[in-house]
Amino acid sequence: MESLPAKMDEKSSEAARVGMVRPLKPAWIRVKAPGSPAYAETARIVRAHGLHTVCEEAGCPNIGECWEKSHATIMIMGDICTRACAFCNVRTGLPRPLDPSEPDNVARAVQELGLKHVVITSVDRDDLADGGAHHFARVITAIRTALPTATIEVLTPDFLRKEGALETVIDAAPDVFNHNLETVPRLYLSIRPGARYFHSLRLLQRAKEIDQQLFTKSGIMVGLGEMREEIMQVMDDLRSAGVDFLTIGQYLQPSRRHAEVQRFVPPDEFDALRRIGVAKGFLLVASSPLTRSSYHAAEDFERLTAARRVT
């Protein structure tokens, strides 16, 4: 098994926690500012159809690279979330009513973008009786109608206390079901206070039980103070739940009011985590400082499909 620092550099992490050290962003996490003509065209299409993207709302560092390739990740059900996670840059508050025209607007936008693999995510909508599950299903159906050959990946909320919500989404037949654990269980109270680790884990397990041919996917951030043993345990938990694909990326602090970065994990440790994940049985592990849930999603779907064929 690959070796990693036993506590992911615990001393520097603890120093950062108590305010003694604030780690500086290293060269490997820096990206060039967006601004190409292709980027501008993607932005135009998104605006023309009145849509939101997680690329913008969450301040994704890869937006320039992805939008140059027309790979925008659409965020449905508005831009106001009912949760207040300490890592997330999306606004918190009372959301607006659902837009009944959004499914068709999404379908037209992804058709204009020419996407072969579409990634749809959303804010948390605890205010809705089904958590927005039927809206997800309508969006999937609209995309299938507009782009019958496209594959569809959904990154959903946890649907906490929303009976039947998961089944509604899976019945709409996405190709990939993604729900991120985000961090290790010990940090949930401070980083993801509105969520429950074992509920999220069970959601992923149930998705696979409902449709065994469905690819399931989850992701975590590192650099929040987690320990090596905790990352290994999350990997084991995800494998026990039948998850196919794991993403691991560096947490970046969106603003001073969000959780602080405890440590910038170097690229060689990300590569070690990738190899460990593959050894544990994931079909695919994407692990790098800039890895995010939908980063290179189209290419990764092809790799997933190929990996399943040889297992």
Secondary structure, 3 states (H helix, E strand, C coil): CCCCCCCCCHHHHHHHHCCCCCCCCCHHHCCCCCCCHHHHHHHHHHHHCCCEEHHHHCCCCCHHHHHHCCCCCEEECCCEECCCCCCCCCEECCCCCCCCCHHHHHHHHHHHHCCCEEEEEECCCCCCCCCCHHHHHHHHHHHHHHCCCCEEEEECCCCCCCCCHHHHHHHCCCCEEECCCECCHHHHHHHCCCCCHHHHHHHHHHHHHHCCCCEEEEEEEECCCCCHHHHHHHHHHHHHCCCCEEEEEECCCCCCCCCCCCCCCCHHHHHHHHHHHHHHCCCEEEECCCCCCCCCHHHHHHHHHHHHHCC
